[in-house]
């Protein structure tokens, strides 16, 4: 059963060990992630699904990690002393891929042949904050989106919902990892208009209302010009909680580096 859902950004600069003085500029985001972690702990999940924009992409395949061991570091960002080790929920992963394939939504159970899967920062940054409040061990299921249609992303989320709510007795959280517009401070080319702030404002307003229809039907050019990376993660998450009673709460929004960072607790009502 899905018991928790949230939207998170993934700026490595939010970690003081990486951002140094710059981390103070995203303190609102870090504080909001700590608050989200408290709610996640209360939801008591057995497994946390994290949809990351930075997982290996296949054009028309939803990529679901099928490797049992997970690891991750922040070495690429200059923090060499941190290492994460975790376990994947391989049973849930296989069930989601099987159901997705049977529903006409091509998906892959990813295994690159290594002994463990190395997590990207789209998973690692949220987990650094969210796992800090969890009082017991949980499994992590990383997955990535594709370039399939918006409707297919939403439908893939509905597949996740069906598997989690009908086939699994475990308590499951789903986290949409992704930043909003990357063009809040861009100077547009001659004759063009950057719309990053307008995109973030519209998306956040629709999320607050739980207006799935408006989010699904945002103008394609409008979304493209915003230069976002979290829209499809959000579509999958919305599909996973569609039909449930939920009351979204925006914990924070800021964009000091020209990238929009929003933290939402989707406020799912338990069945």
LOLUM-91931 format. One record per residue (C-alpha): y negated, z, x; residue in three letters. Coordinates in steps of 0.25 Angstrom, whole numbers, padded with zeros to 4 digits. Layout:
# residues N
Y; Z; X; ALA
...
***
This chain:
# residues 271
0000; 0000; 0000; UNK
-0014; -0003; 0005; UNK
-0022; 0010; 0005; UNK
-0034; 0006; 0014; UNK
-0042; -0006; 0017; UNK
-0055; -0008; 0026; UNK
-0063; -0018; 0033; UNK
-0067; -0015; 0047; UNK
-0074; -0022; 0059; UNK
-0069; -0022; 0073; UNK
-0080; -0021; 0083; UNK
-0075; -0016; 0096; UNK
-0089; -0011; 0099; UNK
-0087; 0000; 0089; UNK
-0078; 0007; 0099; UNK
-0087; 0015; 0109; UNK
-0077; 0012; 0120; UNK
-0080; -0003; 0118; UNK
-0094; -0003; 0112; UNK
-0100; 0008; 0120; UNK
-0115; 0009; 0115; UNK
-0113; -0003; 0106; UNK
-0103; 0005; 0098; UNK
-0114; 0013; 0093; UNK
-0120; 0001; 0086; UNK
-0107; 0000; 0077; UNK
-0106; 0015; 0074; UNK
-0107; 0013; 0059; UNK
-0095; 0004; 0060; UNK
-0087; 0014; 0069; UNK
-0090; 0025; 0059; UNK
-0086; 0017; 0047; UNK
-0073; 0014; 0054; UNK
-0070; 0028; 0056; UNK
-0073; 0031; 0041; UNK
-0064; 0020; 0038; UNK
-0053; 0026; 0046; UNK
-0054; 0039; 0039; UNK
-0051; 0032; 0026; UNK
-0040; 0024; 0032; UNK
-0034; 0037; 0036; UNK
-0035; 0043; 0022; UNK
-0028; 0030; 0017; UNK
-0016; 0034; 0026; UNK
-0011; 0020; 0030; UNK
0003; 0017; 0036; UNK
-0002; 0003; 0041; UNK
-0016; -0003; 0043; UNK
-0017; -0018; 0042; UNK
-0029; -0024; 0050; UNK
-0033; -0038; 0047; UNK
-0040; -0043; 0060; UNK
-0048; -0055; 0063; UNK
-0044; -0055; 0077; UNK
-0029; -0056; 0076; UNK
-0022; -0069; 0080; UNK
-0026; -0079; 0070; UNK
-0018; -0090; 0064; UNK
-0026; -0100; 0055; UNK
-0017; -0099; 0042; UNK
-0008; -0087; 0045; UNK
-0011; -0072; 0042; UNK
-0007; -0065; 0055; UNK
0000; -0052; 0053; UNK
0004; -0044; 0065; UNK
0019; -0042; 0066; UNK
0021; -0035; 0079; UNK
0025; -0021; 0078; UNK
0017; -0015; 0090; UNK
0002; -0016; 0091; UNK
-0008; -0013; 0102; UNK
-0022; -0015; 0105; UNK
-0033; -0012; 0115; UNK
-0048; -0014; 0117; UNK
-0047; -0019; 0131; UNK
-0054; -0032; 0127; UNK
-0066; -0024; 0124; UNK
-0066; -0015; 0136; UNK
-0059; -0003; 0131; UNK
-0047; -0002; 0139; UNK
-0042; 0012; 0136; UNK
-0038; 0010; 0122; UNK
-0025; 0005; 0117; UNK
-0019; 0005; 0103; UNK
-0004; 0004; 0100; UNK
0001; 0003; 0085; UNK
0012; -0002; 0076; UNK
0011; -0013; 0066; UNK
0017; -0013; 0052; UNK
0026; -0025; 0055; UNK
0034; -0023; 0041; UNK
0021; -0024; 0033; UNK
0016; -0036; 0042; UNK
0029; -0043; 0039; UNK
0028; -0041; 0024; UNK
0014; -0046; 0024; UNK
0017; -0059; 0031; UNK
0030; -0061; 0023; UNK
0022; -0059; 0010; UNK
0010; -0068; 0015; UNK
0020; -0079; 0018; UNK
0026; -0078; 0005; UNK
0013; -0079; -0002; UNK
0009; -0092; 0005; UNK
0000; -0085; 0015; UNK
0005; -0089; 0029; UNK
0005; -0076; 0039; UNK
0012; -0073; 0052; UNK
0018; -0060; 0057; UNK
0012; -0061; 0071; UNK
0020; -0057; 0083; UNK
0016; -0063; 0097; UNK
0029; -0058; 0104; UNK
0022; -0047; 0111; UNK
0027; -0032; 0110; UNK
0014; -0028; 0103; UNK
0002; -0034; 0095; UNK
-0012; -0033; 0102; UNK
-0022; -0029; 0091; UNK
-0036; -0036; 0091; UNK
-0049; -0029; 0090; UNK
-0049; -0032; 0075; UNK
-0038; -0022; 0074; UNK
-0041; -0013; 0085; UNK
-0055; -0009; 0082; UNK
-0053; -0005; 0068; UNK
-0040; 0003; 0072; UNK
-0047; 0010; 0083; UNK
-0056; 0016; 0072; UNK
-0046; 0016; 0060; UNK
-0034; 0023; 0067; UNK
-0042; 0034; 0072; UNK
-0042; 0042; 0059; UNK
-0027; 0038; 0055; UNK
-0019; 0051; 0056; UNK
-0005; 0044; 0057; UNK
0000; 0031; 0064; UNK
-0001; 0018; 0056; UNK
0003; 0004; 0058; UNK
-0007; -0007; 0060; UNK
-0004; -0021; 0055; UNK
-0014; -0032; 0061; UNK
-0016; -0045; 0054; UNK
-0026; -0057; 0055; UNK
-0032; -0067; 0045; UNK
-0031; -0082; 0046; UNK
-0041; -0093; 0042; UNK
-0034; -0095; 0029; UNK
-0042; -0095; 0016; UNK
-0049; -0082; 0011; UNK
-0040; -0082; -0001; UNK
-0028; -0082; 0008; UNK
-0033; -0070; 0016; UNK
-0036; -0063; 0003; UNK
-0022; -0067; -0001; UNK
-0016; -0062; 0012; UNK
-0022; -0049; 0009; UNK
-0016; -0049; -0004; UNK
-0002; -0051; 0003; UNK
-0005; -0039; 0011; UNK
-0008; -0031; -0002; UNK
0005; -0035; -0008; UNK
0013; -0031; 0004; UNK
0006; -0018; 0006; UNK
0005; -0013; -0008; UNK
0018; -0018; -0014; UNK
0028; -0019; -0002; UNK
0023; -0008; 0007; UNK
0024; 0007; 0005; UNK
0015; 0010; 0017; UNK
0000; 0013; 0016; UNK
-0008; 0001; 0022; UNK
-0022; -0001; 0026; UNK
-0029; -0014; 0028; UNK
-0041; -0016; 0037; UNK
-0049; -0029; 0037; UNK
-0054; -0030; 0052; UNK
-0066; -0039; 0054; UNK
-0081; -0040; 0057; UNK
-0090; -0046; 0047; UNK
-0101; -0057; 0051; UNK
-0102; -0059; 0066; UNK
-0115; -0066; 0064; UNK
-0125; -0055; 0060; UNK
-0134; -0057; 0072; UNK
-0131; -0072; 0074; UNK
-0142; -0082; 0076; UNK
-0138; -0094; 0068; UNK
-0138; -0108; 0073; UNK
-0150; -0116; 0068; UNK
-0150; -0119; 0053; UNK
-0139; -0109; 0050; UNK
-0139; -0095; 0045; UNK
-0131; -0084; 0049; UNK
-0125; -0076; 0037; UNK
-0118; -0064; 0044; UNK
-0126; -0053; 0037; UNK
-0125; -0060; 0024; UNK
-0110; -0062; 0025; UNK
-0108; -0047; 0029; UNK
-0117; -0042; 0017; UNK
-0110; -0051; 0007; UNK
-0096; -0047; 0012; UNK
-0099; -0032; 0012; UNK
-0105; -0033; -0002; UNK
-0093; -0040; -0007; UNK
-0083; -0030; 0000; UNK
-0091; -0018; -0006; UNK
-0088; -0024; -0020; UNK
-0074; -0027; -0017; UNK
-0078; -0041; -0021; UNK
-0066; -0049; -0015; UNK
-0069; -0062; -0023; UNK
-0083; -0063; -0016; UNK
-0077; -0060; -0002; UNK
-0066; -0070; -0004; UNK
-0076; -0081; -0008; UNK
-0087; -0079; 0002; UNK
-0093; -0092; 0006; UNK
-0085; -0098; 0017; UNK
-0097; -0103; 0026; UNK
-0104; -0090; 0023; UNK
-0092; -0082; 0029; UNK
-0090; -0092; 0041; UNK
-0105; -0091; 0045; UNK
-0104; -0076; 0045; UNK
-0094; -0076; 0057; UNK
-0086; -0065; 0051; UNK
-0072; -0060; 0056; UNK
-0068; -0050; 0045; UNK
-0068; -0058; 0032; UNK
-0054; -0063; 0032; UNK
-0049; -0049; 0036; UNK
-0057; -0044; 0024; UNK
-0051; -0054; 0014; UNK
-0037; -0050; 0018; UNK
-0040; -0035; 0016; UNK
-0047; -0038; 0003; UNK
-0034; -0046; -0002; UNK
-0026; -0034; 0002; UNK
-0034; -0024; -0007; UNK
-0037; -0034; -0018; UNK
-0033; -0028; -0031; UNK
-0034; -0014; -0027; UNK
-0045; -0005; -0031; UNK
-0055; -0003; -0019; UNK
-0069; 0002; -0016; UNK
-0074; -0004; -0003; UNK
-0083; 0005; 0005; UNK
-0092; -0001; 0017; UNK
-0092; 0010; 0028; UNK
-0101; 0002; 0037; UNK
-0107; -0011; 0041; UNK
-0115; -0015; 0053; UNK
-0117; -0027; 0063; UNK
-0125; -0022; 0075; UNK
-0118; -0033; 0084; UNK
-0119; -0045; 0074; UNK
-0106; -0042; 0068; UNK
-0104; -0036; 0054; UNK
-0095; -0023; 0054; UNK
-0091; -0018; 0041; UNK
-0082; -0006; 0038; UNK
-0076; -0006; 0024; UNK
-0066; 0004; 0017; UNK
-0061; -0004; 0005; UNK
-0058; 0009; -0003; UNK
-0044; 0005; -0008; UNK
-0039; 0014; -0020; UNK
-0025; 0018; -0018; UNK
-0015; 0013; -0028; UNK
***
